Amino acid sequence: MSSESGGPGEIARLVDVVSRNPRQFGALMRLGTLLAEGGNAPAARTVYAQAVREHPGVAGPYVCLGTLLVDAGNHAEAVRLFEAALALDPQNREAQRGLAVVHEREDDVDAAERVWQRAFPGGSLETSAYRGDDVAIRVLYLTSAVGGNIPMQHVFDPRLFEVTTLIAESAPRDVTLPPHDVIFNAVGDADRCERALAAASRIVAATSAPVVNDPARVRETTRLRNAARLATLPDVVTARTAEFPRGDLAAPSGAASLEAAGFGWPVLLRSPGYQTGEHFVRVAGPSDLPDALANLPGATLLAIAYVDSRSADGAFRKYRVMTIGGRLYPMHLAISPEWKVHYFRAAMAERLDHREEEAGFLADTHGVLGARAVAALERVAVLLGVDYGGIDFALRPDGRVLVFEANATMVIVPPDADPRWDYRRAAVTRALEAARSVLISRARRG
């Protein structure tokens, strides 16, 4: 893809243009966009910051940089940039949206509502370009301002779908919805998005269109609820999980409170509402508790019993299957020497033997996991009741599954062009096609 639009070739050409002419506005903005879309947020911020310096009288670079800073958690600087953009362009909707999102993430609901009502009285709506030849399938895509959304960019083929994104918190109670054939509720993190899920439920109730991922189902998938209800299923194991006010754990009796609730050492502590292992630590003993608490945000924390899930070779394995339209689709296997396993951190690219093991799982999931584990995963999927979701788990020696996480937040990401990942492409393609099929069949049924 080196010479394709949006690929490394275009990025290299833009870098060359900007190095020769640092004021080239179009090149700066396009380069920042490509870097941000490619996941290189630090580089994108650097490029947009240069655009701000070189073109201080244009609102666009302020908004783009501010949006990236919101995602980075630098709310104060983001607000300054959005306000600077509005000083240049008082009607700039992206700057208004950015301010509202900051207020939502800081839990200042009143301030957020004022911005939503002033700038987006009918709700914050954006419609993507449709590039197909036939009649478009119109998707209303519900998202949350605070994050915790299901990224669907690889599912929403613009040759099939016209997608209108609605930020759920922005929608007034009497919202008039745009024409749509199906709703996809992308608000996926039940621990983080209670306000957005409540708003999504109101939106869903206002339409007769079919819904993928009913918000009411998603609301039941908090880590605390899942630990309790999934443990009732045959051949499913979950770790003991309890919620504690931060003050209780920070008190001199904090360690005793954990022990009284049945937790031993080490124990895992987690701030609810975060993904990819962020704000999730292992506490070796009572003396380590104060330092752990100092680095965990939130008024309440989850205590999770540490379950040693190492395989016979001493490595930790985390499997992922997607549950889409009532069927299981293998997604990946991550193998790591560390207890906190994530695919992007595991050294899969460096270990041929690990990739070969993952290939075996993708090619013969039933054979690798066994009938007992597959049946257990099917029960988990039924209990979750979401149309699109995922299950992260380990395989116990006796064939049961230890579920780490099961919810709607999991994304399907195609592997990059490196031929080492060729064995993964068929499984990813099947899952993406299944997600598209759910949307299409629901839309047609509606």
N, C-alpha and C positions, 0 to 999 in steps of 0.2 A: 504494500500500500504506500510505498515510499513516494510515489508521484501523485497519489490521489489527493483530491481536495480534502482538507482537514487532517491529513496524515503528516508524518514526520517531514516529508518533502516540503509541504506548504509551510510548516512551522520554520524549517531551516531557511526558506526563502524570505519569510517575514523577519526573522532575526537579522538576516543580512541587510534587508531594507532599513530596519530600525537602527542598526549599527552605523549605517552610512548617513541616515537622516533621522535623528532622534525625535524630530517634530512631526513625522509623517503620521497624521492622526488615524487614517484608515488602517494602516498597517499595525499601529499600536493596539487599536481596539480589536481588530481581528485576531491578533496574536494573543491578547488577553483572553478572548473568548475560547480559542482553541486550547489554550493551556488549562483554563478552568474546566472545560468539558472533558479534558483528558485526565482530570484528577490532580493536576499539578497546581494546587491552589497557591503555595508560596510564590512560585514564579509568576503566576497570573497577577497576584497582588503587586509584585514588583513592577510589572508592565503597566498596570492601571495607575499606580502611583506616579510613574513617569508621565503618563498621559495627563494626569492632574497637574503636574508641574509645568508641562509644556503648553497646556491649554486650560488655564485657570478660569476662563470665561465660558466653558462648555459644561453643562450639567452631567452629561453621560458618564464620563470617567469617575466622577464623584459617586454616582449611584453604583456603578459596577464594583468599585473598590469597597464601598460601604457594605454591599451585599456579601462579599467574601469575608469581610471582617465580622459580620454577624455570625456567620458559620464558624469563624475562628473564636468566637466568644468575646471579642473586643467591642462591646456594645457602645461604650462611651465614644470611641473614635468613629464608629459607624454612624451614630446619631449626628456627630459633628459634620460628617460628610453628607448625610442626607439633608441636613438643614442648609448646608452650603449649596447643594443642588437646587433646593427649593427657593433659595434667595435668587438664584439665576433663572429658575423656571418654576414659578409658584404652582403650576398645574401639573408638574411632573408626577405621574401616577406611580412610577417605580420607586421614587423617593418616598412618597406617602406610604406605599406598601411596606417599604423597609422600616419606616418609623413604627408602623403598627406591629410588625413582626417583632421588633425589639421590645415593645411594650408587652406583647404576649409572652415572650420568653423571660421577661423579668417579672411576670405574674402581676402586672399593673393592668388589670382588666378594664378599669374605667378609662384610663388613657388610651388603651387600644380601641375601645368602643368609640371614643370620640373621633379617632382618626378614621376608623372604618366608616362611620356614619357620614363624616364630612367628605371624604374622598371617594368612597365606594358605597353609596347609599343602596345600591342593588346587589352588593357583594363583589368581591374581588374576582373577576372573571377574565380569563385569557384563552383564546382559541388558537390552536396550532393550524398550520397550513396543511391542507389535504392535497395529496399528489397522485391520487388514483384516477382510474378511468371510469369505474362504475360508481354507483351511488355509495357515498361514504357511510360507514357505521359510526354513528355519533355517540361518543362516550363522554359522560359527565364524570370528571376525575376529581374526587373529593380529597383534599389534602389538609394538613394542619400547619399553622404558622409556627409552631414550636418544634417542628421536626417529627421524627418518628414515623415518617411516611415510607410507603413501599415504592422504591424507584421502579418505574415501568418503561423507561425509555427504550429498552430492548424489546419490549412486547408490543408497544404501540407503533406498528408499521404504518407510516404515513400514506402508504398506498392502499391501506384498508380502513384506517380509522381517522376521523376528525375528532380531536380531543379538546374539550373545554375544561380547563382547570378552575376549580372553585375552592378558595381557602375557606374552610368550614366556619372558622370563627368570625369571618367577615360577613356571613350571610345574615340578613335581618330575618326576624321570625316570619315576616310575610314575603319572603324572597320569591321573586318570579324567576323560575329556572329557564335556561335556554332550551331550545329543542334538543332532545336526546333520545337515544334508543336503549341505552343501558347505563347504569351507574356503576363505576368502580370506586369503592371506598378504599382509598389508599392510606387512611389513618390507621396505622398498624400497631403502635406501641401503646398498649393499654395502661402501662405504668406512667407514661409521660403525657398522654393526650386525653385526659378525662373530659376537659371542656370541649375539645374538638370532636370527640366521639359523641358527646351529648348533642352538639350542633349537627353532626352528620346524621344522627337518628331523626332529628326534626326535619332535615332536608329529605331524607328517604321517605318519611311519612307524608311528604307533600307531593309525591309523584307516584304514578302507577307503573312506572318503568321497572323492569327487573333490576335487581341489585346483586353485584358480586362483592362478597365480604360484608355481610350485614353488620353494621356497627354494633348491634346488640351482642352478636357472637364475639366480636373482637374485644368488647369490654370485659369479657370473662377470662381473657388470656393473660392477666397479670402474672408475674412470676410467683407471687404468693398463692393465688388461687390455683394455678396450674400444679404447683408442688403438691397440694392437697388432693385435688380431684384426679390427677393422672395416677397417683399412687394407689387409687382404688381399682385400677384396671389390672386384670391378670397379666403377669409376666412383664409388668412395667415397674421400674424402680425410680424414685425421685429422692433427692436429698432433703432432709428435714430443713424447713425454711420458716423463719418467723420474722416479724417486723418489730423494730424497737425504736422508740423515740431516741434521737441523738443524745438528749440529756441523760437518759437512763444509762447508756453505755459510757458516757463521759464521766459519770459520777464515780466516786471511789469504789462503789460496789458494782461497777459495770461488768467486770469479769465474773463476779458471783451471779449476776443476773443472767448472763449467758449460760453458765453452768446449771443454774436452777431450772432453766428452760430446756435442759437436755443436751446442750452443746458441749463438745469436748474440744481439745486443741490438737492440731490447728483448726481454726474456724475461718470461713470465708465471709467477708463483709462486702456489701455491694450497695451503691446508691441506685435506687430504682430509677428507670427512665433513661438509661444509657445502654448503648450497644457496643459491639466489637471489643469487649473487655475493658472499656473505659470505666474508671472509678470502681474497680473490682479487685480486691486484694486478699491475700492469705495472711492471717495473723497467727504467728507461731505459738504465742503464749500470752498470758495476762500482761506481762511487762511490755509487750509490743502494742497493746491496744491503744494507748494514747497517741502514738505516732500515726497509727493507721487512721484513727478518727480525724486527725488534723488534716489529712489529705483527701477526705471524702466529703463531697457537698451534700446538702439536703437536711431537712429537719427530721426525717425518718430514714432508717437504714434497714437493709435486709441482712439477717444472719443466715448463713447456709452451711449445713454440715459438710465438712470436707470428706468426700468419698474417694478413696484411692482407686482410680480407674485405669491404672497401668496394665498393659498387656504383659504376657509372659516374658517378652524381650525387654521390658522396662520402659518402653515408649508409651506415650499417651496417644490414643486414637480417637478422633471425633468424626463421626459419619454425619452426613446431611442428606436427607431426602426431602423433596418437595411434595406437598399434598395439593393436587390441582384437580378440581372437578371430581373429587372422590377417589382419585388414583394416586399411587406413590410413584415418584420419579427420582432415581438416584442423582445426586448433584455433585458431591465430592467426598473425599476422605482426606483428612489432614492428620499427619503423623508428626509428633513433636516430642522432644525430651522434656518440655515444660508442661506444667499442669494446666496452664491457661492456653488452650489450643485455638488458634484461628488460622484459616487457610493462608491468608496473606502473610502470616508470620512464620508458618511452618516452612522448613527448608525443602519443599517438594521439588523445586527446580534443580537443586543440587544433588538429589538422591534418586538415582535410577530405580533402585529397588523399591522406594516408596511410590514412585510413579507407576511401577508395574503392579504393585499391590492395589493402588487406586484404580487402575485400569481393570483389574479383575473384579472389583466391586461394582464398577459401572457396567461391565459387560454381563455379569451374572450375580445380581443383587441377592436373589433368593438363595443361590448356592453358597455365597459368602456368609450371609447372615443366618441362614437357617429358617425353617418354617416357623419355629416358635417366636423368633424376633420379628419376622415379617408380619405375623398375625398380631403381635403386640403393637407394632407401628400402625397397622390398619385400625386398631381400636383407638389409638391416640387421635388419628385423623378424624374418625367419626365423632369422638367427644369434642374436639376443637370445633368442628362444624363450619369451618371457613372454606370458601371456594378456592382460595389461593393462600398457601402458607408453607411452613417448613418445620422440620423436626431435626434438632441436633442431639446426638446420642452417642453412647459408647455401648459396646457389646460385652455383656458379662460372660464369664466362663461357662455358666450353665445355660446360656442361650437367651437369657432375658435381656431387656434393654434398659440402660440407665439414661433417662432423658435429662438433658441439660436445659433445653429450651424448646418450646413449641409455640409458634405464634405466626402472625401474618407479616412480620417485618422483613422477611428474608428475600434477598434480591437474586435474580438470575443474571450472572455476568458472563458473557462469552469470553473465552480465553483469548489472549492476544495472538499475533500471527506466528509466534515461535513454534516451530514444528514439534518441539517437545510436548506440546499440549494437544496434538492432533487426536490423541485417544479420548480427549474430553469433549470434543465438538459434537459428536452425535448425541450424547446425553443432554447437553445444554440445548441443542436444537429441539429435541423432543419435548423438553420442558417448556421452552418458549412457544412452540406450536400448540401445546396443550393449553397454555394460558390464553393464547389468541382464540383457540377453539371455544373455550368457555365464554369469552366475551361475545363471539359471533353467535353461538347457539342461544345465549341468553337474549341477545338483541333480537334475533329472529323470532324467538318464542314470545317476546314482548310485542 
